[in-house]
Amino acid sequence: MLSEPPAIYGIIGTPLAHSLSPLMHNAAFKALKVNAVYKTFELVDDEELKLFFEDLREKDNPTFGLNVTVPYKEKVLPYIDVIDPFADKVGAVNTLVIDHQRKIFGFNTDGPGFLSHLEELKFNPKDKRIVILGAGGTTRSILSVLCLINQKPTNIKIFNRTYSKAKALVDSLSSKIDMSNVEVVDNIEDLNVELADLLINTTSVGLKGEEKFLIDTTTLHKDMLVYDVIYNPKETPLLKAAKAKGAQTANGLSMLFYQGVLAFNHWAGTDIEDKYKKVMRQALEGGLK
Ligand SMILES: NC(=O)c1ccc[n+]([C@@H]2O[C@H](COP(=O)([O-])OP(=O)(O)OC[C@H]3O[C@@H](n4cnc5c(N)ncnc54)[C@H](OP(=O)(O)O)[C@@H]3O)[C@@H](O)[C@H]2O)c1
C-alpha cells in the first residue's frame, strides 16, 4: 500500500451523495494506520470524465486507486492500459489501480463480490435454476460470473421491463462468455419463479420501500433464496414477502462489502486480514443506521 502523504483513493460516478464506499475504505485506512484518504469525485458528464483521466495521468497526481460506479463502468474502458481478463469479459470495470508510472489497471470486483456473498450464504449455484429481474449494470456483472464459474447453474432466466435491453445485454456478453444456459423471457410468468432455487432482483423496484412487486409473490416458496441487491432499505417489500413464505433472504449489503474488500486488496497488492474486513463491514453497517 502506498502511504506517502497525501495518497488519494476514491470513487468516480454520479450521483455519489449516498455512497457508503468512503465510510468503508476510510475506516480500513484508519485501522491500518495508512496515510491515505478516500474521496468522492462526482463527474457530471463524459467531458469531466475525460479531463479527470487526463489529470490522473500526470506524474505528480497522488491518486493510486479508484472505484468506478454508475454511469461510467463501461465508459472508463478506453482509458485503461491493462484490463483484467474477467473485467474484459464482463465489459465493465469498477476498480482501478494506478501505479507510479501512472499506468492504469482495470478490474471488476462486483461479480466476484456477489459470488463471495453466495458462498457466505452457503448457496452453491451448481445445477440450480436461477431467475433474474432486471438487465442493467448489476446484472451484467452477476450474470457474467454465474456463467463463468465451474459450478454451472442448470439455467438462468432473465426478465427485464425493456425486453430489448436484456436481449442486447446477453447478446453482447455472448461474444466472450458461454451464455447457452441463459434465456431472456418476454413474459414475467415464463420465469417460473415457483421452480426457481434463486431469485435475484437487480432492479431499483423496492428502493423506496414501495409495495410494488414485479413478480406474483404467491410463487415465492420456502426452498429458495431470494436475493435483492438493494441494501437500503435493509428489507425491501420483496424480501419481506419472501421471508413470509419461508424463503431464505439476503440484501445487497454484503455484495457491496465484498466488492469493496476485493477492490481494497487490489490497491494493497495483498489480501487484507479478517480484522480489517470486520472494520469495513462495521463501517458499512454503521452507515445505514
Ligand atoms: N449491492 C450492491 O453492491 C449493488 C451494486 C450496484 C447496484 N446496486 C443496486 O442495484 C440496483 C440497480 O443498479 P444498476 O446499476 O444495475 O442500475 P441500471 O443499470 O440503471 O439498471 C436498472 C434496472 O432496473 C430496471 N428498472 C428500473 N426501474 C424499474 C421499474 N420501475 N420497473 C421495472 N424495472 C425497473 C431497469 O429496467 P429498464 O432496462 O427497462 O430500464 C434496469 O433493468 C440499484 O438499486 C442499485 O442501488 C447494488
The ligand as a MOL file (V3000), in Angstrom:
LIG
                    3D

  0  0  0     0  0            999 V3000
M  V30 BEGIN CTAB
M  V30 COUNTS 48 52 0 0 0
M  V30 BEGIN ATOM
M  V30 1 N -25.3660 -4.3180 -3.5190 0
M  V30 2 C -24.5360 -3.7810 -4.3460 0
M  V30 3 O -23.3190 -3.8940 -4.2050 0
M  V30 4 C -25.0600 -3.0120 -5.5300 0
M  V30 5 C -24.1940 -2.6830 -6.5720 0
M  V30 6 C -24.6990 -1.9670 -7.6610 0
M  V30 7 C -26.0220 -1.5990 -7.7010 0
M  V30 8 N -26.8540 -1.9360 -6.6740 0 CHG=1
M  V30 9 C -28.2710 -1.5860 -6.7400 0
M  V30 10 O -28.8130 -2.2920 -7.8440 0
M  V30 11 C -29.8640 -1.5690 -8.4440 0
M  V30 12 C -29.6360 -1.4840 -9.9450 0
M  V30 13 O -28.4000 -0.8610 -10.2300 0
M  V30 14 P -27.7930 -0.9060 -11.6990 0
M  V30 15 O -26.5040 -0.2060 -11.6450 0
M  V30 16 O -27.8430 -2.2770 -12.2520 0 CHG=-1
M  V30 17 O -28.8520 0.0270 -12.4680 0
M  V30 18 P -29.1530 0.1780 -14.0040 0
M  V30 19 O -28.0250 -0.2610 -14.8370 0
M  V30 20 O -29.7030 1.5400 -14.1860 0
M  V30 21 O -30.3670 -0.8870 -14.2480 0
M  V30 22 C -31.5980 -0.7080 -13.6120 0
M  V30 23 C -32.5070 -1.8910 -13.9300 0
M  V30 24 O -33.7110 -1.7130 -13.1960 0
M  V30 25 C -34.8210 -1.7370 -14.1020 0
M  V30 26 N -35.8550 -0.8660 -13.5830 0
M  V30 27 C -35.7080 0.4010 -13.1080 0
M  V30 28 N -36.8990 0.8890 -12.6930 0
M  V30 29 C -37.8180 -0.0930 -12.9400 0
M  V30 30 C -39.2310 -0.1980 -12.7480 0
M  V30 31 N -39.9250 0.8120 -12.2200 0
M  V30 32 N -39.8400 -1.3510 -13.0810 0
M  V30 33 C -39.1330 -2.3680 -13.5990 0
M  V30 34 N -37.7980 -2.3450 -13.8100 0
M  V30 35 C -37.1540 -1.2070 -13.4880 0
M  V30 36 C -34.2490 -1.2830 -15.4180 0
M  V30 37 O -35.0800 -1.7030 -16.4740 0
M  V30 38 P -35.0400 -0.9900 -17.9320 0
M  V30 39 O -33.8900 -1.6380 -18.6740 0
M  V30 40 O -36.3410 -1.3320 -18.5300 0
M  V30 41 O -34.8360 0.4700 -17.7120 0
M  V30 42 C -32.8910 -1.9900 -15.3990 0
M  V30 43 O -33.0290 -3.3380 -15.7400 0
M  V30 44 C -29.9000 -0.2250 -7.7290 0
M  V30 45 O -30.9380 -0.2760 -6.7690 0
M  V30 46 C -28.5520 -0.1360 -7.0590 0
M  V30 47 O -28.6240 0.6410 -5.8760 0
M  V30 48 C -26.3930 -2.6350 -5.5910 0
M  V30 END ATOM
M  V30 BEGIN BOND
M  V30 1 1 1 2
M  V30 2 2 2 3
M  V30 3 1 2 4
M  V30 4 1 4 5
M  V30 5 2 4 48
M  V30 6 2 5 6
M  V30 7 1 6 7
M  V30 8 2 7 8
M  V30 9 1 8 9
M  V30 10 1 8 48
M  V30 11 1 9 10
M  V30 12 1 9 46
M  V30 13 1 10 11
M  V30 14 1 11 12
M  V30 15 1 11 44
M  V30 16 1 12 13
M  V30 17 1 13 14
M  V30 18 2 14 15
M  V30 19 1 14 16
M  V30 20 1 14 17
M  V30 21 1 17 18
M  V30 22 2 18 19
M  V30 23 1 18 20
M  V30 24 1 18 21
M  V30 25 1 21 22
M  V30 26 1 22 23
M  V30 27 1 23 24
M  V30 28 1 23 42
M  V30 29 1 24 25
M  V30 30 1 25 26
M  V30 31 1 25 36
M  V30 32 1 26 27
M  V30 33 1 26 35
M  V30 34 2 27 28
M  V30 35 1 28 29
M  V30 36 1 29 30
M  V30 37 2 29 35
M  V30 38 1 30 31
M  V30 39 2 30 32
M  V30 40 1 32 33
M  V30 41 2 33 34
M  V30 42 1 34 35
M  V30 43 1 36 37
M  V30 44 1 36 42
M  V30 45 1 37 38
M  V30 46 2 38 39
M  V30 47 1 38 40
M  V30 48 1 38 41
M  V30 49 1 42 43
M  V30 50 1 44 45
M  V30 51 1 44 46
M  V30 52 1 46 47
M  V30 END BOND
M  V30 END CTAB
M  END
